[in-house]
Amino acid sequence: MQEHFHFTTDPAKLQKQYAAIFCFVSAQLSLIQMYLHRRNRHLVKQEDEVVMAVHLLGKLLGFSSERAWHRFVTGNLFTNGSFLERSRYNRRCRALGFAIKWIRHELAKRGQHHAYAVVDSLPLPLCHPVRMQRVKRFRGIADMGYCASKKQWYYGFKLHLQVTNQGLAMGYVVTEASCHDVKAAETVMTQIPHPYNFGDKGYISHALREKLYEEHQAAFWTPSRHNQKHGPSKAWEEWIRKKRKVIETVFSILVDQYRITDIRANSMAGFEVALDGILLAYSLVTLGLVER
């Protein structure tokens, strides 16, 4: 689809999306401009607002290949040759990683006013299962883990994400695939603490529940296991299941529309910028700041 994207996309809608992202990014960057130090700033070919807006637009449209996206930008948005060369564009995006993180974090704070939050994990495979034993990509950082929902092993990372009942992404942590959900739960839920949280059976831990409540005043509920002697009623279990359904919808959107499991970066800096860009683009759409 990406190869023929210019045949299936309305140019007017594309310009409208770019303008909305550019206006929002410009307003936010003005607040942290003092922290974006760069020598020879007067010689830049494109301003930071343009580079960041283009980066977010690519994630919004679901481009997983930076080469294909740069080719699309130079052929549809900047046809006069004024845009950056591809390698320099990628370096500028990585240099703006701090700004992307800061803006996403500020948007995520709005989730504290939502009714409740849900935490869960999503596998981020880096290769097909048949190549797990010989893959060299992120060797020493990523590892093999088990996906219970798909009942298969995979090589890559695991995204631990907290979202609100309205689907807004809040705290997140990326770990190796073998990391247990309980180990990352506290870090995820204390980045932007919410007073009411839900999780699945993978987060069952009395120590975790007590620590969240005592140190962060955050209540955390999970369903019970079948072998527990004194479990809650079926009505309670069904109520929690309905509350948790929102994060499954969010994961489906991130995978199908934003292609979060298809990030092709070969460096941690590139992977981090791509992931933050996807979550920021998704947050802009969730809050109604940009039209999907």
VOSEDREN-318601 format. One record per residue (C-alpha): residue in three letters; residue number from 0; x, y, z. Coordinates in nm, 2 decimals, always signed. Last residue first. Layout:
% residues N
  residu  num      px      py      pz
     Ala  NUM       X       Y       Z
...
END
This chain:
% residues 292
  residu  num      px      py      pz
     Arg  291   -0.71   +1.02   +1.14
     Glu  290   -0.80   +1.38   +1.23
     Val  289   -0.56   +1.55   +1.46
     Leu  288   -0.62   +1.72   +1.80
     Gly  287   -0.91   +1.49   +1.88
     Leu  286   -0.75   +1.36   +2.20
     Thr  285   -0.72   +1.00   +2.06
     Val  284   -0.58   +1.13   +1.73
     Leu  283   -0.30   +1.33   +1.91
     Ser  282   -0.24   +1.04   +2.14
     Tyr  281   -0.19   +0.80   +1.84
     Ala  280   +0.06   +1.04   +1.69
     Leu  279   +0.25   +1.06   +2.02
     Leu  278   +0.25   +0.68   +2.06
     Ile  277   +0.38   +0.63   +1.71
     Gly  276   +0.64   +0.90   +1.74
     Asp  275   +0.76   +0.76   +2.08
     Leu  274   +0.80   +0.41   +1.91
     Ala  273   +0.99   +0.55   +1.61
     Val  272   +1.22   +0.77   +1.83
     Glu  271   +1.30   +0.47   +2.06
     Phe  270   +1.37   +0.23   +1.77
     Gly  269   +1.60   +0.49   +1.61
     Ala  268   +1.79   +0.55   +1.93
     Met  267   +1.81   +0.17   +2.00
     Ser  266   +1.96   +0.11   +1.66
     Asn  265   +1.84   -0.12   +1.38
     Ala  264   +1.51   +0.05   +1.32
     Arg  263   +1.25   -0.15   +1.12
     Ile  262   +0.94   -0.09   +1.35
     Asp  261   +0.68   -0.35   +1.24
     Thr  260   +0.51   -0.42   +1.57
     Ile  259   +0.39   -0.07   +1.61
     Arg  258   +0.21   -0.08   +1.27
     Tyr  257   +0.01   +0.24   +1.33
     Gln  256   -0.32   +0.11   +1.19
     Asp  255   -0.32   -0.26   +1.26
     Val  254   -0.08   -0.29   +1.55
     Leu  253   -0.15   +0.03   +1.73
     Ile  252   -0.53   -0.01   +1.67
     Ser  251   -0.53   -0.37   +1.80
     Phe  250   -0.33   -0.27   +2.10
     Val  249   -0.58   +0.01   +2.18
     Thr  248   -0.88   -0.23   +2.15
     Glu  247   -0.71   -0.48   +2.38
     Ile  246   -0.65   -0.19   +2.62
     Val  245   -1.02   -0.10   +2.62
     Lys  244   -1.14   -0.45   +2.72
     Arg  243   -0.99   -0.42   +3.07
     Lys  242   -1.31   -0.27   +3.22
     Lys  241   -1.52   -0.54   +3.06
     Arg  240   -1.30   -0.81   +3.21
     Ile  239   -1.31   -0.64   +3.55
     Trp  238   -1.69   -0.65   +3.55
     Glu  237   -1.69   -1.01   +3.44
     Glu  236   -1.47   -1.11   +3.73
     Trp  235   -1.68   -0.92   +3.98
     Ala  234   -2.00   -1.09   +3.85
     Lys  233   -1.83   -1.42   +3.88
     Ser  232   -1.77   -1.36   +4.25
     Pro  231   -1.44   -1.31   +4.41
     Gly  230   -1.19   -1.58   +4.48
     His  229   -1.12   -1.75   +4.82
     Lys  228   -0.94   -2.07   +4.75
     Gln  227   -0.74   -1.95   +4.45
     Asn  226   -0.68   -2.23   +4.20
     His  225   -0.88   -2.06   +3.92
     Arg  224   -0.68   -1.74   +3.93
     Ser  223   -0.83   -1.41   +4.04
     Pro  222   -0.90   -1.10   +3.83
     Thr  221   -0.68   -0.79   +3.89
     Trp  220   -0.74   -0.47   +4.08
     Phe  219   -0.49   -0.19   +4.16
     Ala  218   -0.56   +0.11   +4.38
     Ala  217   -0.31   +0.39   +4.36
     Gln  216   -0.22   +0.60   +4.67
     His  215   +0.14   +0.62   +4.54
     Glu  214   +0.35   +0.48   +4.83
     Glu  213   +0.10   +0.28   +5.03
     Tyr  212   -0.14   +0.18   +4.75
     Leu  211   +0.12   +0.09   +4.49
     Lys  210   +0.32   -0.10   +4.75
     Glu  209   +0.03   -0.30   +4.87
     Arg  208   -0.08   -0.40   +4.52
     Leu  207   +0.28   -0.50   +4.42
     Ala  206   +0.33   -0.71   +4.74
     His  205   +0.00   -0.89   +4.68
     Ser  204   +0.09   -0.98   +4.33
     Ile  203   -0.14   -1.08   +4.04
     Tyr  202   -0.01   -0.88   +3.74
     Gly  201   -0.03   -1.17   +3.49
     Lys  200   -0.39   -1.23   +3.58
     Asp  199   -0.49   -0.91   +3.40
     Gly  198   -0.47   -0.55   +3.51
     Phe  197   -0.68   -0.26   +3.64
     Asn  196   -0.60   +0.08   +3.79
     Tyr  195   -0.77   +0.35   +3.99
     Pro  194   -0.58   +0.64   +4.15
     His  193   -0.37   +0.72   +3.84
     Pro  192   +0.00   +0.77   +3.87
     Ile  191   +0.19   +0.92   +3.57
     Gln  190   +0.52   +0.75   +3.57
     Thr  189   +0.41   +0.54   +3.86
     Met  188   +0.20   +0.29   +3.66
     Val  187   +0.47   +0.18   +3.42
     Thr  186   +0.75   +0.16   +3.67
     Glu  185   +0.53   -0.04   +3.91
     Ala  184   +0.42   -0.29   +3.65
     Ala  183   +0.76   -0.37   +3.50
     Lys  182   +0.85   -0.66   +3.73
     Val  181   +0.49   -0.78   +3.75
     Asp  180   +0.47   -0.82   +3.37
     His  179   +0.76   -1.07   +3.36
     Cys  178   +1.06   -0.98   +3.15
     Ser  177   +1.14   -1.25   +2.89
     Ala  176   +1.07   -1.02   +2.59
     Glu  175   +1.33   -0.76   +2.69
     Thr  174   +1.18   -0.44   +2.83
     Val  173   +1.00   -0.14   +2.69
     Val  172   +0.82   +0.08   +2.95
     Tyr  171   +0.50   +0.29   +2.91
     Gly  170   +0.31   +0.55   +3.11
     Met  169   +0.00   +0.72   +2.97
     Ala  168   -0.17   +0.62   +2.64
     Leu  167   -0.52   +0.76   +2.60
     Gly  166   -0.78   +0.50   +2.52
     Gln  165   -1.08   +0.67   +2.69
     Asn  164   -1.07   +0.42   +2.98
     Thr  163   -0.71   +0.52   +3.03
     Val  162   -0.40   +0.35   +2.90
     Gln  161   -0.09   +0.20   +3.06
     Leu  160   +0.16   +0.02   +2.84
     His  159   +0.42   -0.25   +2.89
     Leu  158   +0.59   -0.31   +2.55
     Lys  157   +0.78   -0.63   +2.52
     Phe  156   +1.09   -0.67   +2.31
     Gly  155   +1.22   -0.91   +2.05
     Tyr  154   +1.24   -1.28   +1.97
     Tyr  153   +0.92   -1.48   +1.98
     Trp  152   +0.77   -1.80   +2.14
     Gln  151   +0.42   -1.91   +2.07
     Lys  150   +0.08   -1.95   +2.24
     Lys  149   -0.07   -1.65   +2.06
     Ser  148   -0.23   -1.51   +2.38
     Ala  147   +0.05   -1.65   +2.60
     Cys  146   +0.33   -1.48   +2.41
     Tyr  145   +0.66   -1.64   +2.53
     Gly  144   +0.99   -1.46   +2.54
     Met  143   +1.32   -1.47   +2.35
     Asp  142   +1.58   -1.19   +2.39
     Ala  141   +1.64   -0.83   +2.31
     Ile  140   +1.95   -0.64   +2.43
     Gly  139   +2.24   -0.88   +2.37
     Arg  138   +2.15   -0.91   +2.00
     Phe  137   +1.96   -0.61   +1.89
     Arg  136   +1.94   -0.75   +1.53
     Lys  135   +2.17   -1.06   +1.51
     Val  134   +1.91   -1.32   +1.42
     Arg  133   +2.03   -1.68   +1.42
     Gln  132   +1.81   -1.87   +1.67
     Met  131   +1.50   -1.66   +1.63
     Arg  130   +1.49   -1.69   +1.25
     Val  129   +1.20   -1.94   +1.22
     Pro  128   +1.00   -1.73   +1.47
     His  127   +0.99   -1.43   +1.23
     Cys  126   +1.19   -1.13   +1.34
     Leu  125   +1.19   -0.83   +1.57
     Pro  124   +0.88   -0.92   +1.77
     Leu  123   +0.72   -0.65   +1.98
     Pro  122   +0.49   -0.83   +2.23
     Leu  121   +0.23   -0.62   +2.40
     Ser  120   +0.18   -0.58   +2.78
     Asp  119   -0.11   -0.47   +2.99
     Val  118   -0.21   -0.18   +3.22
     Val  117   -0.56   -0.03   +3.25
     Ala  116   -0.65   +0.32   +3.38
     Tyr  115   -0.96   +0.47   +3.54
     Ala  114   -1.21   +0.75   +3.51
     His  113   -1.01   +1.01   +3.32
     His  112   -0.87   +1.32   +3.48
     Gln  111   -0.52   +1.17   +3.52
     Gly  110   -0.53   +1.10   +3.14
     Arg  109   -0.45   +1.46   +3.07
     Lys  108   -0.10   +1.39   +3.19
     Ala  107   -0.05   +1.18   +2.88
     Leu  106   -0.04   +1.50   +2.67
     Glu  105   +0.25   +1.63   +2.87
     His  104   +0.43   +1.30   +2.84
     Arg  103   +0.39   +1.29   +2.46
     Ile  102   +0.53   +1.65   +2.43
     Trp  101   +0.83   +1.56   +2.65
     Lys  100   +0.91   +1.24   +2.46
     Ile   99   +0.89   +1.41   +2.12
     Ala   98   +1.12   +1.69   +2.25
     Phe   97   +1.38   +1.44   +2.38
     Gly   96   +1.38   +1.25   +2.05
     Leu   95   +1.45   +1.56   +1.86
     Ala   94   +1.81   +1.46   +1.79
     Arg   93   +1.68   +1.12   +1.66
     Cys   92   +1.45   +1.30   +1.42
     Arg   91   +1.74   +1.52   +1.30
     Arg   90   +1.96   +1.22   +1.24
     Asn   89   +1.68   +1.05   +1.03
     Tyr   88   +1.64   +1.37   +0.82
     Arg   87   +2.02   +1.39   +0.77
     Ser   86   +2.02   +1.03   +0.64
     Arg   85   +1.72   +1.11   +0.40
     Glu   84   +1.84   +1.44   +0.26
     Leu   83   +1.63   +1.72   +0.39
     Phe   82   +1.34   +1.89   +0.21
     Ser   81   +1.37   +2.18   -0.02
     Gly   80   +1.36   +1.97   -0.34
     Asn   79   +1.06   +2.16   -0.49
     Thr   78   +0.82   +1.86   -0.44
     Phe   77   +0.81   +1.89   -0.06
     Leu   76   +0.48   +1.73   +0.03
     Asn   75   +0.42   +1.47   -0.24
     Gly   74   +0.74   +1.33   -0.39
     Thr   73   +0.98   +1.44   -0.13
     Val   72   +0.75   +1.32   +0.15
     Phe   71   +0.68   +0.98   -0.03
     Arg   70   +1.05   +0.91   -0.08
     His   69   +1.11   +0.99   +0.29
     Trp   68   +0.83   +0.76   +0.39
     Ala   67   +0.96   +0.47   +0.18
     Arg   66   +1.31   +0.51   +0.32
     Glu   65   +1.18   +0.54   +0.67
     Ser   64   +1.00   +0.21   +0.63
     Ser   63   +0.72   +0.15   +0.89
     Phe   62   +0.47   +0.40   +0.74
     Gly   61   +0.13   +0.39   +0.92
     Leu   60   -0.02   +0.72   +0.81
     Leu   59   +0.01   +0.86   +1.17
     Lys   58   +0.37   +0.74   +1.19
     Gly   57   +0.46   +0.93   +0.88
     Leu   56   +0.27   +1.24   +1.00
     Leu   55   +0.46   +1.23   +1.32
     His   54   +0.80   +1.24   +1.14
     Val   53   +0.68   +1.52   +0.91
     Ala   52   +0.56   +1.73   +1.20
     Met   51   +0.89   +1.67   +1.38
     Val   50   +1.10   +1.78   +1.08
     Val   49   +0.88   +2.08   +1.02
     Glu   48   +0.88   +2.20   +1.38
     Asp   47   +1.26   +2.15   +1.40
     Glu   46   +1.31   +2.40   +1.12
     Gln   45   +1.43   +2.29   +0.78
     Lys   44   +1.75   +2.37   +0.59
     Val   43   +1.94   +2.45   +0.91
     Leu   42   +2.22   +2.71   +0.88
     His   41   +2.09   +2.96   +1.14
     Arg   40   +2.12   +2.68   +1.40
     Asn   39   +2.50   +2.67   +1.35
     Arg   38   +2.54   +2.49   +1.68
     Arg   37   +2.23   +2.32   +1.84
     His   36   +2.08   +2.34   +2.19
     Leu   35   +1.72   +2.23   +2.22
     Tyr   34   +1.67   +2.31   +2.59
     Met   33   +1.58   +2.68   +2.54
     Gln   32   +1.32   +2.59   +2.28
     Ile   31   +1.12   +2.40   +2.55
     Leu   30   +0.80   +2.60   +2.55
     Ser   29   +0.82   +2.71   +2.19
     Leu   28   +0.83   +2.34   +2.10
     Gln   27   +0.47   +2.29   +2.22
     Ala   26   +0.32   +2.57   +2.01
     Ser   25   +0.51   +2.46   +1.70
     Val   24   +0.41   +2.09   +1.75
     Phe   23   +0.04   +2.18   +1.76
     Cys   22   +0.05   +2.40   +1.45
     Phe   21   +0.26   +2.14   +1.26
     Ile   20   +0.03   +1.85   +1.35
     Ala   19   -0.28   +2.04   +1.23
     Ala   18   -0.10   +2.15   +0.91
     Tyr   17   +0.02   +1.80   +0.83
     Gln   16   -0.33   +1.65   +0.88
     Lys   15   -0.49   +1.92   +0.66
     Gln   14   -0.22   +1.87   +0.39
     Leu   13   -0.30   +1.50   +0.38
     Lys   12   -0.67   +1.56   +0.38
     Ala   11   -0.63   +1.79   +0.07
     Pro   10   -0.40   +1.54   -0.10
     Asp    9   -0.66   +1.26   -0.06
     Thr    8   -0.47   +0.94   -0.03
     Thr    7   -0.51   +0.63   -0.25
     Phe    6   -0.30   +0.71   -0.55
     His    5   -0.02   +0.87   -0.35
     Phe    4   +0.01   +0.57   -0.13
     His    3   +0.10   +0.34   -0.42
     Glu    2   +0.43   +0.21   -0.27
     Gln    1   +0.29   +0.24   +0.08
     Met    0   +0.00   +0.00   +0.00
END
